Amino acid sequence: MSISAEETGIIKSILEYCENGGTDMEPALMRNPVTTYTDPENHAKEVETLFRKFPIIMGHATQLPEAGSYFTNDEIGVPILVTRNNDGVVKAFMNVCRHRGARLTDTPCGKSKTFSCPYHKWTYDLNGNLRGLPQAAGFGDINKSELGLVELPAFERFGLIWVRPSADEEGLDMDAWIAPMAEQLSSLGLENHTVFREWSLDRKMNWHLALEGFQESYHFCGAHEHTACSAYLDNQSVWTDHYPHVRHSVPLPTIVDLNDKPVDEWEHRRYFMTQNYVFPCNYVQVMTDHVYIHTIIPTGIDTCIFKCMMLIPEAPKTEKSERYWQKNYDVIRTVFNEDFEIGENIQKGLNTGANTEFLFGRYEIGLHLGTKAIHDALEGRLTA
C-alpha cells in the first residue's frame, strides 16, 4: 500500500515525539468567550452562514443506488430532497411544491420515477421540472419551466453526497473547495464502501460542544479512561492544517514498530486513527479498517443533532463478520456517549457565569484551527 509524502512526515513527527515525549503545539493559548455558546445573535449568524452557505455531507453513494432513488433530510433546518436522475447525476431540491408549498414526500428514503405533491398532484421529474398539473386550464398561461423545484447545489465526491442548503445564485466550485483534503479522501476508496449502521441523536448541548469533542486528543485519557485511552498514545497527535479543513492524526501505540522498518516499508493507516474535519460541521473519522462520517447540526442554541454513518469495505457475508462490525459499532457508540454526556454537563454550566471564557491549550490545536475558520466564515473572510 502506497504512502503519501504527507503521511511519511506525520509518521516521522510521531516517532520523534515518542523519542522525546513531545507533541504538536500552538505558539500560544487561545481564549474563546463563553458567549460563543450562549449568545442568540451569534447562534443565528452561525445557522445563516455555516449551515446555509457551505456544502455539508448528507449521505453516501450507496443510498442512491440507481435512478429514482432518493432520501430526504429535514435536520439541517431546510426540507431537502436528494435523488439520482436518469443520467446518474445526484440532484438536490427543496422538498417543497411550487404550487402551495406542500412537502412532496415525508418518506425518509425510497425510489420513484417522479415526485407528486400529495395536496394537488403537481408532478415533477427527477431533474425537478414541473411535468404536469391536474386541470391546468385553471392556471391560465403559466410557464411550467419557471415552476420547477428549487434546486440546491449537490455533488458526489469520494463516494459521499454533499449539498449546500441554499439556492442563491452564487456558484460553488466543489473541487476547489475540497481540494485541500482530496488526497486523503480519495485514498480511502469510500465509493466502494457500504453503510453498516446509520444513526441520529438529539443532544442537549450547543453544537460547538459536540464538534469540539473531536478536535483534540487531550481528553482521551480523562473522558475515555476505561475505553479509548489505552488504544492510542496519550495526547501525542499530529495536526495538518488544510484550511479550512484539518487532518488530525492520532497514533496507536504500535507506531513504534516502524522504528525498525525502512521508510519505504512504512504503512500509515494501520497505525492511526485519522479525524478529518471537513468544514463546517463534518468529520470523516478513519479507523484502521472502517470509517465514520459525522455531521453535527444545531437545532437550537443549547441543542444539536449528531448524525453518523459507519462505512465498511463490504457488507458482512458471515456471522463472524457481522459480529466483528457490530462489536466495533458498540464500542464507538459507548465512546461517543462518554463525550456527549460530558458535553451536556458543560451545557448545564454555561449560563452560570462561572466562566466568561474557555482556554484552548497549546496542544488542543483542532480547537484553534476550527475556531479560526468559523470566525473567518462569520466575518466574511471565508466563503465556499
C-alpha positions as CSV (number, residue, x, y, z in Angstrom):
1,M,0.0,0.0,0.0
2,S,1.5,3.4,-1.0
3,I,2.1,6.1,1.5
4,S,2.0,9.8,0.7
5,A,4.6,12.3,1.5
6,E,2.2,13.9,4.0
7,E,1.8,10.6,5.8
8,T,5.5,10.0,5.8
9,G,6.0,13.3,7.5
10,I,3.3,12.5,10.0
11,I,4.9,9.2,11.0
12,K,8.4,10.9,11.3
13,S,6.9,13.5,13.7
14,I,5.2,10.9,15.8
15,L,8.3,8.7,16.1
16,E,10.2,11.8,17.2
17,Y,7.6,12.6,19.8
18,C,7.8,9.1,21.1
19,E,11.5,9.6,21.5
20,N,11.4,13.0,23.2
21,G,8.0,13.0,24.8
22,G,6.7,15.9,22.7
23,T,3.6,16.6,20.7
24,D,2.3,19.2,18.3
25,M,1.9,22.6,19.9
26,E,0.4,26.0,19.0
27,P,2.6,29.1,19.9
28,A,0.1,30.4,22.4
29,L,-3.2,29.7,24.2
30,M,-6.5,30.7,22.6
31,R,-9.3,32.3,24.7
32,N,-12.8,31.6,23.5
33,P,-15.6,33.6,25.0
34,V,-18.4,31.6,26.5
35,T,-20.8,33.8,24.5
36,T,-19.8,31.7,21.5
37,Y,-22.0,29.0,23.0
38,T,-24.8,31.2,24.6
39,D,-25.4,34.4,22.5
40,P,-28.6,34.1,20.4
41,E,-27.4,36.6,17.8
42,N,-24.2,34.6,17.3
43,H,-26.2,31.4,17.0
44,A,-28.5,32.9,14.4
45,K,-25.5,34.1,12.4
46,E,-23.9,30.7,12.6
47,V,-27.0,29.0,11.2
48,E,-27.4,31.5,8.4
49,T,-23.8,31.3,7.4
50,L,-22.3,28.0,8.3
51,F,-25.4,25.9,7.7
52,R,-26.7,27.6,4.6
53,K,-23.7,28.8,2.6
54,F,-21.3,25.8,2.8
55,P,-21.6,22.2,1.4
56,I,-22.5,19.6,4.0
57,I,-22.1,15.8,3.7
58,M,-25.6,14.3,3.7
59,G,-25.2,10.8,2.6
60,H,-23.3,8.0,0.9
61,A,-23.4,7.0,-2.7
62,T,-25.0,3.6,-1.9
63,Q,-28.0,5.4,-0.5
64,L,-28.8,6.4,-4.1
65,P,-28.0,3.2,-5.9
66,E,-30.0,3.9,-9.1
67,A,-32.1,6.4,-11.0
68,G,-35.1,7.5,-8.9
69,S,-33.5,6.5,-5.6
70,Y,-34.0,9.3,-3.1
71,F,-33.7,10.3,0.5
72,T,-34.9,13.3,2.5
73,N,-33.3,15.5,5.1
74,D,-35.0,17.9,7.5
75,E,-32.5,18.0,10.3
76,I,-30.4,20.9,8.8
77,G,-33.5,23.2,9.1
78,V,-34.3,23.1,5.4
79,P,-36.6,20.5,3.9
80,I,-34.3,18.7,1.3
81,L,-35.0,16.0,-1.2
82,V,-31.9,14.3,-2.7
83,T,-32.2,12.0,-5.7
84,R,-30.3,10.5,-8.6
85,N,-31.6,11.4,-12.1
86,N,-31.7,9.2,-15.2
87,D,-28.2,10.2,-16.2
88,G,-26.9,9.0,-12.8
89,V,-26.3,12.5,-11.5
90,V,-27.1,13.4,-8.0
91,K,-29.7,16.2,-7.6
92,A,-31.0,18.1,-4.6
93,F,-34.1,20.2,-4.3
94,M,-36.2,22.0,-1.7
95,N,-38.8,19.4,-0.7
96,V,-41.5,22.0,-1.4
97,C,-44.1,22.1,-4.1
98,R,-44.2,25.3,-6.1
99,H,-48.0,25.5,-6.1
100,R,-48.9,25.9,-2.4
101,G,-45.8,24.7,-0.6
102,A,-46.7,21.2,0.4
103,R,-43.9,18.7,1.0
104,L,-43.5,16.3,-1.9
105,T,-42.7,13.4,0.4
106,D,-42.4,12.6,4.0
107,T,-40.7,9.3,3.4
108,P,-37.1,9.1,4.6
109,C,-36.0,7.2,1.5
110,G,-37.3,5.3,-1.4
111,K,-37.5,5.1,-5.2
112,S,-39.8,7.0,-7.6
113,K,-39.8,8.0,-11.3
114,T,-41.4,11.3,-10.4
115,F,-42.4,13.3,-7.3
116,S,-46.0,14.2,-7.0
117,C,-47.4,16.6,-4.4
118,P,-50.0,14.9,-2.2
119,Y,-52.1,18.1,-2.0
120,H,-53.0,18.8,-5.6
121,K,-50.8,16.3,-7.5
122,W,-48.5,18.7,-9.2
123,T,-45.8,16.3,-10.6
124,Y,-42.1,16.8,-11.0
125,D,-39.4,14.7,-12.8
126,L,-36.0,13.7,-11.4
127,N,-34.5,17.0,-12.7
128,G,-37.1,19.0,-10.8
129,N,-39.0,20.1,-13.8
130,L,-42.8,20.5,-13.5
131,R,-44.2,17.9,-15.8
132,G,-47.9,18.1,-15.1
133,L,-50.8,19.5,-13.0
134,P,-54.4,18.5,-12.9
135,Q,-56.9,20.8,-14.7
136,A,-54.1,23.0,-15.9
137,A,-56.6,25.3,-17.7
138,G,-57.4,26.8,-14.3
139,F,-53.9,28.3,-14.1
140,G,-54.1,30.1,-17.5
141,D,-50.8,30.6,-19.4
142,I,-48.4,29.9,-16.5
143,N,-44.9,29.0,-17.7
144,K,-44.2,25.5,-16.3
145,S,-40.4,26.0,-16.9
146,E,-40.4,28.7,-14.3
147,L,-42.2,26.5,-11.7
148,G,-39.7,23.7,-11.3
149,L,-38.5,22.6,-7.9
150,V,-36.0,24.9,-6.2
151,E,-32.6,23.3,-6.9
152,L,-29.8,23.2,-4.4
153,P,-26.1,22.6,-5.3
154,A,-25.4,18.9,-4.9
155,F,-22.2,17.0,-5.5
156,E,-21.0,13.4,-5.4
157,R,-17.3,13.2,-4.5
158,F,-15.3,10.4,-2.9
159,G,-18.4,8.3,-2.5
160,L,-20.1,10.9,-0.4
161,I,-23.0,13.2,-1.2
162,W,-22.8,16.9,-0.4
163,V,-25.5,19.5,-0.5
164,R,-25.3,23.3,0.1
165,P,-28.7,24.1,1.8
166,S,-29.3,27.4,0.0
167,A,-30.3,28.2,-3.6
168,D,-28.6,31.6,-4.1
169,E,-27.1,32.3,-7.4
170,E,-23.5,32.3,-6.3
171,G,-21.6,29.4,-7.8
172,L,-19.8,26.7,-5.8
173,D,-16.6,25.1,-7.2
174,M,-16.8,21.9,-5.1
175,D,-13.5,20.6,-6.4
176,A,-11.7,23.7,-5.4
177,W,-13.4,23.7,-2.0
178,I,-12.5,20.1,-1.1
179,A,-9.1,20.2,-2.9
180,P,-7.1,20.6,0.4
181,M,-8.5,17.2,1.6
182,A,-8.7,15.5,-1.8
183,E,-5.6,13.4,-1.4
184,Q,-6.7,12.0,1.9
185,L,-10.3,11.4,1.0
186,S,-9.6,9.9,-2.4
187,S,-7.2,7.4,-0.8
188,L,-10.0,5.9,1.3
189,G,-12.0,4.4,-1.6
190,L,-15.3,5.3,0.2
191,E,-17.1,4.8,-3.1
192,N,-16.5,1.1,-2.7
193,H,-17.8,1.0,0.9
194,T,-21.2,0.3,2.2
195,V,-23.2,1.7,5.2
196,F,-23.2,-0.8,8.1
197,R,-25.1,1.4,10.6
198,E,-26.6,4.9,10.4
199,W,-27.9,6.7,13.4
200,S,-29.0,10.2,14.6
201,L,-29.0,11.5,18.2
202,D,-30.7,14.6,19.7
203,R,-28.3,16.0,22.4
204,K,-28.9,18.8,24.9
205,M,-25.8,20.9,24.2
206,N,-24.6,23.6,21.9
207,W,-23.3,22.2,18.6
208,H,-19.8,23.5,19.3
209,L,-19.5,21.3,22.3
210,A,-20.2,18.2,20.2
211,L,-17.8,19.4,17.5
212,E,-15.1,20.1,20.0
213,G,-15.1,16.6,21.3
214,F,-13.4,15.5,18.0
215,Q,-11.0,18.5,17.8
216,E,-8.4,17.4,20.4
217,S,-7.0,14.2,22.0
218,Y,-6.0,15.8,25.3
219,H,-9.2,14.5,26.8
220,F,-8.8,10.8,25.7
221,C,-7.3,9.5,29.0
222,G,-9.7,11.5,31.1
223,A,-13.1,11.1,29.4
224,H,-12.2,7.7,27.9
225,E,-10.1,6.3,30.8
226,H,-11.6,2.8,30.5
227,T,-12.4,2.7,26.8
228,A,-10.3,4.6,24.1
229,C,-7.4,5.7,26.3
230,S,-5.3,2.6,26.0
231,A,-5.9,2.3,22.3
232,Y,-3.9,5.5,21.4
233,L,-0.8,7.4,22.6
234,D,-1.7,9.9,25.2
235,N,-2.0,13.4,23.8
236,Q,0.5,12.8,21.1
237,S,-1.1,13.8,17.8
238,V,-0.1,15.5,14.6
239,W,-2.3,18.2,13.1
240,T,-2.1,19.1,9.4
241,D,-3.8,22.4,8.6
242,H,-5.7,22.1,5.3
243,Y,-7.6,25.4,5.8
244,P,-10.4,25.5,6.4
245,H,-10.3,21.7,6.9
246,V,-8.0,19.9,9.3
247,R,-6.4,16.4,9.4
248,H,-5.8,15.1,12.9
249,S,-3.6,12.0,13.2
250,V,-3.9,10.1,16.4
251,P,-1.3,7.3,16.7
252,L,-1.7,3.8,18.0
253,P,1.0,2.6,20.5
254,T,2.2,0.1,17.8
255,I,3.5,3.1,15.8
256,V,6.9,2.5,17.5
257,D,7.3,-0.7,15.5
258,L,8.1,1.4,12.5
259,N,11.4,2.4,14.1
260,D,12.6,-1.0,13.0
261,K,11.5,-0.7,9.3
262,P,12.9,1.3,6.5
263,V,10.8,4.3,5.3
264,D,9.9,2.6,2.0
265,E,8.2,-0.2,4.0
266,W,6.1,2.1,6.2
267,E,2.4,2.0,6.3
268,H,0.1,4.7,7.6
269,R,-3.5,3.7,8.2
270,R,-2.9,0.6,10.3
271,Y,-1.1,2.8,12.9
272,F,-3.5,5.7,13.2
273,M,-7.0,6.9,13.8
274,T,-7.3,9.9,11.5
275,Q,-10.0,12.5,12.3
276,N,-10.6,14.7,9.2
277,Y,-12.5,17.9,10.0
278,V,-14.4,18.9,6.8
279,F,-15.6,22.4,7.4
280,P,-18.0,23.5,8.8
281,C,-19.7,20.5,10.6
282,N,-18.4,17.2,9.3
283,Y,-15.9,14.7,10.3
284,V,-14.5,11.8,8.3
285,Q,-13.1,9.6,11.0
286,V,-10.8,6.9,9.6
287,M,-10.1,3.8,11.7
288,T,-7.7,1.1,10.6
289,D,-10.3,-0.8,8.6
290,H,-13.5,1.3,8.5
291,V,-14.8,4.9,8.5
292,Y,-17.3,7.0,10.4
293,I,-18.9,10.1,8.8
294,H,-20.2,12.6,11.4
295,T,-22.5,15.5,10.9
296,I,-23.2,17.9,13.8
297,I,-26.2,20.2,13.3
298,P,-27.5,22.9,15.7
299,T,-31.3,22.7,16.4
300,G,-31.2,25.5,19.0
301,I,-28.7,27.4,21.0
302,D,-28.5,24.6,23.5
303,T,-29.4,21.6,21.4
304,C,-28.0,19.8,18.4
305,I,-28.2,16.6,16.3
306,F,-25.3,14.2,15.9
307,K,-25.6,12.1,12.8
308,C,-23.3,9.3,12.0
309,M,-22.7,6.7,9.2
310,M,-20.5,3.7,9.8
311,L,-18.9,2.7,6.5
312,I,-17.3,-0.7,6.0
313,P,-15.5,-2.1,2.9
314,E,-18.2,-4.6,2.1
315,A,-21.4,-5.9,3.5
316,P,-20.9,-8.8,6.1
317,K,-21.0,-12.2,4.4
318,T,-20.7,-14.3,7.5
319,E,-22.0,-14.3,11.1
320,K,-18.4,-13.8,12.3
321,S,-18.0,-10.7,10.1
322,E,-21.4,-9.4,11.3
323,R,-20.3,-9.8,15.0
324,Y,-16.9,-8.1,14.3
325,W,-18.5,-5.0,12.8
326,Q,-21.2,-4.9,15.4
327,K,-18.6,-5.0,18.2
328,N,-16.9,-2.0,16.6
329,Y,-20.2,-0.2,16.4
330,D,-21.0,-0.9,20.0
331,V,-17.6,0.4,21.2
332,I,-17.8,3.6,19.2
333,R,-21.3,4.3,20.5
334,T,-20.0,3.9,24.0
335,V,-17.0,6.2,23.4
336,F,-19.2,8.8,21.7
337,N,-21.7,8.7,24.5
338,E,-18.9,9.5,27.0
339,D,-18.1,12.6,25.1
340,F,-21.8,13.6,24.8
341,E,-22.5,13.2,28.5
342,I,-19.7,15.5,29.3
343,G,-20.8,18.0,26.7
344,E,-24.3,18.0,28.2
345,N,-22.9,18.6,31.6
346,I,-20.8,21.5,30.3
347,Q,-24.0,22.9,28.8
348,K,-25.7,23.0,32.2
349,G,-22.9,25.3,33.5
350,L,-22.7,27.7,30.5
351,N,-25.1,30.3,31.9
352,T,-23.8,30.3,35.5
353,G,-21.2,32.9,35.0
354,A,-18.5,30.6,36.4
355,N,-16.6,31.1,33.2
356,T,-16.5,34.1,30.8
357,E,-14.1,32.3,28.5
358,F,-12.7,28.9,27.8
359,L,-9.0,28.2,27.5
360,F,-7.8,26.2,24.4
361,G,-4.5,24.7,25.3
362,R,-1.5,24.9,23.0
363,Y,-1.9,21.2,22.1
364,E,-5.6,21.5,21.5
365,I,-4.8,22.5,18.0
366,G,-8.0,21.4,16.3
367,L,-9.9,23.9,18.6
368,H,-7.6,26.7,17.4
369,L,-7.8,25.9,13.7
370,G,-11.6,25.1,13.7
371,T,-12.4,28.3,15.7
372,K,-10.3,30.4,13.4
373,A,-12.1,29.1,10.3
374,I,-15.5,29.6,11.8
375,H,-14.7,33.2,12.8
376,D,-13.4,33.8,9.2
377,A,-16.6,32.5,7.8
378,L,-18.8,34.5,10.1
379,E,-16.8,37.7,9.3
380,G,-16.9,37.1,5.5
381,R,-13.2,36.2,5.1
382,L,-14.0,32.6,4.2
383,T,-16.5,31.6,1.5
384,A,-17.2,28.4,-0.4
